[in-house]
Amino acid sequence: IVGGTCLSSSGAWRFLRLRTGLRPFTPATHLVATGAFRWTRNPMYLGFVVIACGVAICYGTIAPLFGPPLLLWWLDRRFVRREEAFLRQTFGVDYEQYCRRVRRWL
């Protein structure tokens, strides 16, 4: 839970520091490729999934372990795919090169 919180927070901090859109689908003024963004294109969303894994493990039963994969799927379909299309349109070749260098999740 702590690791996921740190991962999400570090990604948000990078966005705030560069004064680029933090909320989904707000204008992006910078392509962030430093910090955790060097290893995953979605550290904030990945942090949410890690937090969900931690919470599921704390419950100590099998049923909650279905939550994190569902959350990952939902984030990917609801936000990530649309945001990537937006970023391709905004940053063009720079974003394409970034995508070739850095995996979407891990």
Backbone as CSV, one residue per row, in Angstrom:
resi,resn,N_x,N_y,N_z,CA_x,CA_y,CA_z,C_x,C_y,C_z
1,ILE,0.840,-1.189,0.000,0.000,0.000,0.000,0.881,1.247,0.000
2,VAL,1.922,1.214,0.820,2.841,2.353,0.892,3.570,2.526,-0.444
3,GLY,4.026,1.429,-1.035,4.724,1.499,-2.320,3.835,2.084,-3.416
4,GLY,2.591,1.660,-3.466,1.653,2.195,-4.460,1.376,3.670,-4.248
5,THR,1.265,4.064,-2.988,1.047,5.476,-2.673,2.245,6.309,-3.105
6,CYS,3.442,5.815,-2.840,4.656,6.537,-3.250,4.753,6.636,-4.770
7,LEU,4.433,5.550,-5.459,4.494,5.543,-6.921,3.513,6.553,-7.513
8,SER,2.273,6.524,-7.055,1.264,7.468,-7.547,1.638,8.902,-7.209
9,SER,2.081,9.110,-5.992,2.438,10.464,-5.552,3.625,11.017,-6.325
10,SER,4.607,10.176,-6.600,5.787,10.664,-7.324,5.407,11.082,-8.746
11,GLY,4.509,10.331,-9.377,4.050,10.712,-10.710,3.280,12.018,-10.689
12,ALA,2.397,12.168,-9.726,1.618,13.407,-9.598,2.535,14.588,-9.313
13,TRP,3.537,14.378,-8.480,4.476,15.445,-8.153,5.209,15.918,-9.404
14,ARG,5.610,14.992,-10.266,6.286,15.374,-11.518,5.373,16.239,-12.382
15,PHE,4.118,15.870,-12.488,3.170,16.659,-13.282,3.012,18.057,-12.695
16,LEU,2.842,18.122,-11.383,2.657,19.417,-10.727,3.902,20.286,-10.873
17,ARG,5.049,19.679,-10.751,6.310,20.414,-10.871,6.477,21.027,-12.262
18,LEU,6.041,20.320,-13.280,6.149,20.820,-14.650,4.935,21.640,-15.081
19,ARG,3.962,21.737,-14.170,2.721,22.485,-14.436,2.018,21.986,-15.706
20,THR,1.885,20.686,-15.790,1.146,20.081,-16.885,-0.110,19.428,-16.319
21,GLY,-1.074,19.123,-17.171,-2.366,18.611,-16.725,-2.255,17.341,-15.905
22,LEU,-2.754,17.387,-14.690,-2.716,16.230,-13.795,-3.971,15.376,-13.926
23,ARG,-5.117,16.009,-14.016,-6.371,15.262,-14.151,-6.469,14.664,-15.552
24,PRO,-7.085,13.495,-15.676,-7.230,12.887,-16.997,-7.909,13.830,-17.991
25,PHE,-7.364,13.861,-19.174,-7.911,14.590,-20.326,-7.823,16.108,-20.189
26,THR,-6.988,16.599,-19.275,-6.723,18.032,-19.234,-5.512,18.298,-20.115
27,PRO,-5.357,19.527,-20.612,-4.261,19.818,-21.537,-2.886,19.456,-20.968
28,ALA,-2.093,18.791,-21.781,-0.732,18.425,-21.409,0.228,19.396,-22.086
29,THR,1.084,20.008,-21.293,2.045,20.957,-21.841,3.444,20.378,-21.924
30,HIS,3.685,19.265,-21.213,4.985,18.609,-21.218,4.808,17.100,-21.314
31,LEU,5.717,16.462,-22.014,5.773,15.010,-22.037,6.713,14.597,-20.905
32,VAL,6.164,14.032,-19.858,6.953,13.670,-18.680,7.579,12.293,-18.911
33,ALA,8.908,12.241,-18.874,9.618,10.992,-19.128,10.723,10.765,-18.099
34,THR,10.610,11.395,-16.936,11.610,11.249,-15.887,10.986,10.582,-14.668
35,GLY,11.823,10.243,-13.705,11.315,9.570,-12.509,10.738,8.215,-12.871
36,ALA,9.619,7.861,-12.274,8.975,6.571,-12.539,8.510,6.450,-13.995
37,PHE,8.356,7.570,-14.678,7.938,7.553,-16.083,9.023,6.978,-16.992
38,ARG,10.210,6.724,-16.451,11.259,6.053,-17.226,10.996,4.563,-17.338
39,TRP,10.189,3.995,-16.425,9.943,2.557,-16.395,8.516,2.184,-16.758
40,THR,7.589,3.075,-16.546,6.184,2.819,-16.865,5.544,4.118,-17.345
41,ARG,4.704,4.010,-18.356,4.037,5.209,-18.861,2.896,5.648,-17.957
42,ASN,2.538,4.822,-16.992,1.377,5.098,-16.140,1.666,4.857,-14.661
43,PRO,2.652,5.539,-14.089,2.967,5.238,-12.687,1.844,5.585,-11.714
44,MET,1.061,6.600,-12.019,-0.023,6.949,-11.087,-1.096,5.867,-11.088
45,TYR,-1.503,5.422,-12.255,-2.500,4.351,-12.333,-1.930,3.042,-11.790
46,LEU,-0.681,2.750,-12.112,-0.051,1.539,-11.596,0.002,1.579,-10.071
47,GLY,0.252,2.751,-9.521,0.239,2.905,-8.065,-1.119,2.561,-7.476
48,PHE,-2.193,2.969,-8.154,-3.544,2.631,-7.681,-3.733,1.112,-7.645
49,VAL,-3.228,0.426,-8.674,-3.364,-1.028,-8.737,-2.538,-1.687,-7.630
50,VAL,-1.348,-1.162,-7.379,-0.508,-1.697,-6.307,-1.197,-1.497,-4.949
51,ILE,-1.806,-0.344,-4.751,-2.565,-0.091,-3.512,-3.700,-1.116,-3.388
52,ALA,-4.421,-1.344,-4.480,-5.517,-2.322,-4.462,-4.988,-3.721,-4.137
53,CYS,-3.810,-4.073,-4.646,-3.207,-5.372,-4.316,-2.904,-5.450,-2.825
54,GLY,-2.344,-4.376,-2.280,-2.034,-4.346,-0.853,-3.269,-4.491,0.004
55,VAL,-4.323,-3.794,-0.368,-5.579,-3.895,0.380,-6.141,-5.315,0.275
56,ALA,-6.091,-5.893,-0.930,-6.602,-7.253,-1.124,-5.824,-8.248,-0.268
57,ILE,-4.515,-8.080,-0.208,-3.694,-8.981,0.608,-4.032,-8.826,2.090
58,CYS,-4.304,-7.611,2.522,-4.660,-7.372,3.931,-5.938,-8.115,4.325
59,TYR,-6.845,-8.307,3.382,-8.078,-9.032,3.699,-7.809,-10.500,3.969
60,GLY,-6.761,-11.053,3.388,-6.377,-12.421,3.678,-7.266,-13.488,3.089
61,THR,-8.104,-13.131,2.119,-8.938,-14.123,1.441,-8.727,-14.003,-0.064
62,ILE,-9.227,-14.941,-0.796,-9.027,-14.986,-2.249,-9.888,-13.955,-2.983
63,ALA,-11.120,-13.775,-2.590,-12.065,-12.927,-3.336,-11.538,-11.514,-3.628
64,PRO,-10.944,-10.818,-2.675,-10.475,-9.463,-2.970,-9.353,-9.413,-4.018
65,LEU,-8.699,-10.540,-4.262,-7.614,-10.553,-5.242,-8.123,-10.394,-6.677
66,PHE,-9.426,-10.515,-6.872,-9.996,-10.279,-8.202,-10.102,-8.785,-8.504
67,GLY,-10.086,-7.962,-7.467,-10.224,-6.518,-7.639,-9.094,-5.860,-8.420
68,PRO,-7.831,-6.094,-8.065,-6.752,-5.418,-8.787,-6.714,-5.675,-10.297
69,PRO,-6.893,-6.930,-10.760,-6.916,-7.110,-12.219,-8.091,-6.377,-12.881
70,LEU,-9.234,-6.358,-12.201,-10.378,-5.620,-12.746,-10.107,-4.124,-12.779
71,LEU,-9.466,-3.612,-11.740,-9.097,-2.198,-11.716,-8.125,-1.884,-12.839
72,LEU,-7.132,-2.731,-13.048,-6.165,-2.540,-14.128,-6.873,-2.503,-15.476
73,TRP,-7.765,-3.444,-15.698,-8.525,-3.485,-16.958,-9.347,-2.208,-17.134
74,TRP,-10.048,-1.801,-16.090,-10.900,-0.609,-16.166,-10.068,0.646,-16.425
75,LEU,-8.971,0.816,-15.707,-8.116,1.986,-15.930,-7.585,2.004,-17.357
76,ASP,-7.172,0.835,-17.842,-6.640,0.747,-19.201,-7.684,1.138,-20.231
77,ARG,-8.893,0.626,-20.097,-9.943,0.893,-21.085,-10.548,2.284,-20.928
78,ARG,-10.724,2.721,-19.712,-11.412,3.998,-19.465,-10.504,5.207,-19.640
79,PHE,-9.234,5.078,-19.249,-8.343,6.237,-19.246,-7.124,6.087,-20.152
80,VAL,-6.344,5.026,-19.954,-5.038,4.921,-20.594,-5.132,4.973,-22.115
81,ARG,-5.984,4.195,-22.711,-6.068,4.160,-24.188,-6.448,5.521,-24.749
82,ARG,-7.408,6.180,-24.118,-7.832,7.513,-24.587,-6.742,8.549,-24.355
83,GLU,-6.070,8.469,-23.215,-4.989,9.416,-22.936,-3.835,9.234,-23.908
84,GLU,-3.526,7.979,-24.257,-2.443,7.740,-25.210,-2.769,8.324,-26.578
85,ALA,-4.005,8.204,-27.012,-4.396,8.802,-28.295,-4.247,10.323,-28.232
86,PHE,-4.641,10.913,-27.120,-4.519,12.352,-26.913,-3.043,12.775,-26.933
87,LEU,-2.195,12.013,-26.262,-0.770,12.343,-26.212,-0.095,12.161,-27.564
88,ARG,-0.507,11.153,-28.324,0.024,10.977,-29.687,-0.314,12.195,-30.543
89,GLN,-1.515,12.666,-30.399,-1.955,13.830,-31.155,-1.212,15.088,-30.703
90,THR,-0.969,15.219,-29.424,-0.328,16.412,-28.872,1.180,16.433,-29.115
91,PHE,1.865,15.299,-28.882,3.327,15.279,-28.926,3.919,14.533,-30.117
92,GLY,3.086,13.872,-30.901,3.521,13.240,-32.145,4.683,12.283,-32.007
93,VAL,5.739,12.538,-32.773,6.896,11.651,-32.857,7.573,11.472,-31.492
94,ASP,7.651,12.530,-30.723,8.270,12.416,-29.394,7.546,11.386,-28.542
95,TYR,6.220,11.384,-28.595,5.466,10.420,-27.809,5.630,9.011,-28.371
96,GLU,5.667,8.883,-29.678,5.874,7.564,-30.306,7.213,6.976,-29.875
97,GLN,8.243,7.797,-29.861,9.566,7.328,-29.426,9.533,6.928,-27.954
98,TYR,8.859,7.714,-27.153,8.711,7.401,-25.731,8.001,6.053,-25.561
99,CYS,6.954,5.814,-26.324,6.209,4.549,-26.240,7.075,3.355,-26.635
100,ARG,7.972,3.546,-27.580,8.864,2.452,-27.972,9.897,2.157,-26.879
101,ARG,10.247,3.156,-26.103,11.255,3.032,-25.048,10.686,2.520,-23.725
102,VAL,9.444,2.901,-23.415,8.870,2.636,-22.095,7.572,1.842,-22.240
103,ARG,7.453,0.796,-21.447,6.258,-0.041,-21.500,5.057,0.680,-20.883
104,ARG,3.878,0.254,-21.301,2.652,0.886,-20.793,2.500,0.673,-19.289
105,TRP,2.697,-0.524,-18.816,2.501,-0.809,-17.391,3.825,-1.125,-16.716
106,LEU,4.455,-2.203,-17.044,5.764,-2.575,-16.459,6.648,-3.215,-17.494
